[in-house]
Amino acid sequence: MAYPKIIYGTAWKESKTTDLVVAAIQQGFRAIDTAGQPKHYKEDLVGAALKKMYDQGFKREDFYIQTKFTPLSGHDLSKPIPYTKDAPIPQQISQSFASSLRNLHADTLDAYILHGPFPRPEQTLEAWLSLARLRAEGKVRLIGISNIYDVASVRALHEASGEKVDIVQNRWYQGNGWNADVWQYCVKNGIVFQSFWTLSSSPRLLAHHAVETLAHTKGCTPQQVVFKLCQTSGITPLAGSTSTEHMRHGLEVQELDFSDEESATLLEQLRHFVLSGGRNYA
């Protein structure tokens, strides 16, 4: 499947994961994000939803599926984790990847993401080289890293390994100035920037006069305007709504036409606002 414009996020869905993923697919989502991290995700229940869809006639190639390897520090060790915690890092990744394939009823993945850096840079590099081997072997198409919030760390990962970063997945919200430096570095260097917390933690952006004006003139919601801003600014948003109406709204963003001069000007005002970290309201 081609790279998506929007991805359904499955964090914190707990026992409702299967039903919500099925609902998202029924509404039209074809890209799903999950993780091999039982603390916040139910990867096996995502797989159960996909199995239901396959039984209804969908095929693996109809979906973009990405999951993550979570370092030990990101796990709740009171719960089973998908690898031997004392194993070397490459073995941890191999075990977790195999577990993810089983959970997701897949032979290959569209993207595999390192859920966050390790405590030491050399550990992160070792993990990154393991992900790169999976890509070289054709087991995964794209590799990335999440929760990495400075440009120097993203650049160093590529420079130290010689292996391209395909995806960065970060919080994108007013609390971190919409991670403008990393986001812009990704845009300039052909790296996909995926955003989470895109709507729930950006009340100032949602209330911006340009958002309100565009929502009114285009007959859409402020949330749809923000998603459109993302999609026209090199950002792929994750949408994790539990409401089928909001799922549908997220998908409808792709059909909204903001190409007229007035809309383009207002979108540029919003880009300026977020690139300034919210300091410039004009």
C-alpha positions in Angstrom: 0.0 0.0 0.0 1.2 3.6 -0.7 2.2 5.7 2.2 -0.9 7.0 3.9 -2.1 10.6 4.6 -3.5 9.7 8.0 -3.0 6.7 10.4 -5.3 5.2 13.0 -3.5 5.1 16.4 -4.3 2.3 18.8 -2.7 3.4 22.0 -4.7 3.1 25.3 -7.6 1.3 23.7 -7.3 -1.7 26.0 -10.0 -4.3 25.6 -11.9 -2.1 23.0 -8.9 -2.3 20.6 -10.4 -4.9 18.2 -13.8 -3.3 17.9 -12.3 0.2 17.4 -9.8 -1.0 14.8 -12.6 -2.8 13.0 -14.7 0.4 13.2 -11.9 2.5 11.9 -11.4 0.2 8.9 -15.1 0.2 8.2 -15.0 4.0 8.2 -12.2 3.9 5.6 -8.9 3.9 7.5 -6.3 1.6 5.8 -3.2 2.5 8.0 -2.8 1.3 11.5 -0.2 2.1 14.2 0.5 -0.1 17.2 3.4 -1.3 19.3 4.8 -4.4 21.0 4.3 -2.7 24.3 1.5 -4.3 26.5 1.7 -1.3 28.8 -0.1 1.0 26.4 -1.0 -1.2 23.4 -2.9 -4.4 22.7 -1.0 -5.5 19.5 -2.6 -8.9 19.5 -6.1 -7.3 19.5 -5.1 -5.1 16.5 -4.2 -8.4 14.9 -7.6 -9.9 15.8 -9.2 -6.9 14.1 -7.1 -7.4 10.9 -7.9 -11.1 10.9 -11.6 -10.2 11.0 -11.1 -8.0 8.0 -9.2 -10.7 6.1 -12.0 -13.1 6.8 -14.3 -10.5 5.1 -12.3 -10.3 2.0 -9.6 -7.7 2.7 -6.0 -8.6 1.8 -2.7 -7.8 3.5 -1.8 -5.4 0.8 -4.9 -3.3 1.5 -3.3 -2.1 4.7 -0.3 -0.1 5.9 0.7 -1.7 9.2 3.4 -0.2 11.5 4.4 -1.3 14.9 7.2 -0.5 17.3 10.0 -2.1 19.3 9.9 -0.7 22.9 13.2 -0.6 24.9 13.0 -2.2 28.4 12.6 1.2 30.1 9.3 1.7 28.3 7.7 -1.5 29.6 5.7 -2.3 32.7 7.7 -5.2 33.9 4.8 -6.6 35.9 3.3 -7.6 32.6 4.8 -10.1 30.1 7.0 -8.4 27.4 7.7 -9.7 24.0 11.4 -10.5 24.5 13.9 -11.8 27.0 14.8 -8.7 29.0 18.4 -9.8 29.6 19.1 -10.7 26.0 21.5 -8.6 23.8 19.7 -5.8 22.1 19.7 -7.4 18.6 18.1 -10.5 20.1 15.5 -8.4 21.9 14.5 -6.8 18.6 14.5 -10.1 16.7 12.2 -11.6 19.4 9.9 -8.6 19.6 9.7 -8.4 15.8 8.8 -12.1 15.5 6.1 -11.6 18.2 4.7 -8.6 16.3 4.5 -10.6 13.1 2.5 -13.3 14.9 0.2 -10.8 16.6 -0.5 -9.0 13.4 -0.9 -12.1 11.2 1.8 -10.7 8.8 4.9 -11.9 7.1 6.3 -8.4 6.6 5.5 -4.9 8.0 5.2 -1.6 6.3 7.1 0.2 9.0 9.0 -0.7 12.2 9.7 2.0 14.7 12.1 2.2 17.6 9.7 3.5 20.3 12.3 5.8 21.8 16.1 6.1 22.3 17.9 3.9 24.8 19.6 5.3 27.8 23.0 5.4 26.0 23.7 6.5 22.4 25.7 3.4 21.6 22.7 1.2 22.6 20.4 3.3 20.4 22.8 2.9 17.5 23.0 -0.9 18.0 19.2 -1.1 18.0 19.0 1.1 14.9 21.4 -1.1 13.0 19.2 -4.1 13.9 16.2 -2.3 12.4 18.2 -1.5 9.3 19.0 -5.2 8.9 15.3 -6.0 8.9 14.8 -3.4 6.2 17.7 -4.8 4.1 16.3 -8.3 4.4 12.9 -7.1 3.1 11.1 -7.8 6.3 10.0 -4.2 6.7 9.8 -1.4 4.2 10.4 1.6 6.4 12.2 2.1 9.7 11.9 5.0 12.1 12.3 6.3 15.6 9.8 7.9 18.0 10.1 10.2 21.0 13.3 11.9 19.7 13.1 15.6 20.2 16.3 17.2 19.0 17.7 17.5 15.5 21.2 16.6 16.6 20.0 13.1 17.8 18.2 12.4 14.5 21.1 13.6 12.5 23.6 11.6 14.6 21.6 8.4 14.1 21.9 8.6 10.4 25.5 9.8 10.4 26.8 7.2 12.8 25.0 4.3 11.1 24.9 5.3 7.5 21.3 4.1 7.5 18.5 6.4 6.4 15.8 7.4 8.9 12.5 7.0 7.1 10.1 8.1 9.9 10.2 10.2 13.0 7.1 9.9 15.2 6.8 12.6 17.9 4.4 14.5 20.1 3.3 17.5 18.1 1.5 19.9 20.4 1.8 23.4 21.9 3.7 22.0 25.0 6.8 21.3 22.9 6.4 24.2 20.4 5.0 21.7 17.9 8.5 20.2 17.7 9.2 22.7 15.0 13.0 22.1 14.6 12.7 18.3 14.2 9.6 18.6 12.0 11.4 21.0 9.7 14.6 19.0 9.6 12.5 16.0 8.6 10.7 17.9 5.8 14.1 19.2 4.4 15.7 15.7 4.5 13.0 13.5 3.1 12.0 12.0 6.4 8.3 11.4 7.2 7.2 13.2 10.3 4.3 11.5 12.1 2.5 13.5 14.8 0.6 12.3 17.9 -1.2 14.4 20.5 -2.0 16.5 17.4 -5.5 17.7 18.5 -6.0 16.9 22.2 -3.1 19.1 23.4 -3.2 22.1 21.1 -6.1 24.2 22.3 -4.3 27.5 21.2 -4.0 26.2 17.7 -7.6 25.0 17.5 -8.7 28.4 18.7 -6.5 30.4 16.3 -8.5 32.9 14.2 -7.3 31.3 10.9 -8.5 27.9 12.0 -11.9 29.4 13.0 -12.1 31.3 9.7 -11.3 28.2 7.6 -13.7 26.0 9.5 -16.5 28.5 8.9 -15.7 29.1 5.2 -15.1 25.5 4.3 -18.0 24.1 6.4 -15.7 21.8 8.4 -14.5 21.4 12.0 -11.4 23.2 13.5 -10.0 19.7 14.1 -10.2 19.0 10.3 -8.4 22.3 9.6 -5.5 21.3 11.9 -5.3 17.9 10.2 -5.3 19.6 6.8 -2.5 21.9 8.0 -0.5 18.8 8.9 -1.1 17.1 5.6 0.0 20.2 3.6 3.1 20.7 5.8 4.9 17.4 5.6 3.2 15.8 8.6 1.2 12.6 8.8 -1.2 12.8 11.8 -2.2 9.9 13.9 -5.9 9.9 14.7 -7.0 7.8 17.7 -10.6 8.7 18.1 -13.1 6.3 19.6 -16.0 8.1 17.9 -16.9 6.8 14.4 -18.1 10.3 13.5 -14.7 11.7 14.3 -13.0 8.8 12.5 -15.0 9.8 9.4 -14.1 13.4 9.9 -10.4 12.6 9.9 -10.6 10.7 6.7 -12.7 13.4 5.0 -9.8 15.9 5.4 -8.1 14.4 2.4 -11.0 15.6 0.2 -11.1 19.2 1.5 -9.9 21.7 -1.0 -7.8 24.5 0.5 -6.1 25.5 -2.7 -7.8 28.9 -3.2 -5.7 31.9 -2.5 -7.5 32.9 0.7 -7.3 29.4 2.2 -3.6 29.1 1.2 -2.9 32.4 2.9 -4.6 31.4 6.1 -2.8 28.0 6.2 0.5 29.9 5.8 -0.5 32.0 8.8 -1.0 28.8 10.8 2.3 27.4 9.7 4.0 30.6 10.8 2.3 30.3 14.1 3.4 26.8 14.8 6.9 27.2 13.4 7.3 30.1 15.9 6.3 27.8 18.7 3.1 29.8 19.1 4.9 33.1 19.8 3.6 34.9 16.7 -0.2 35.0 16.6 -0.5 37.1 13.5 
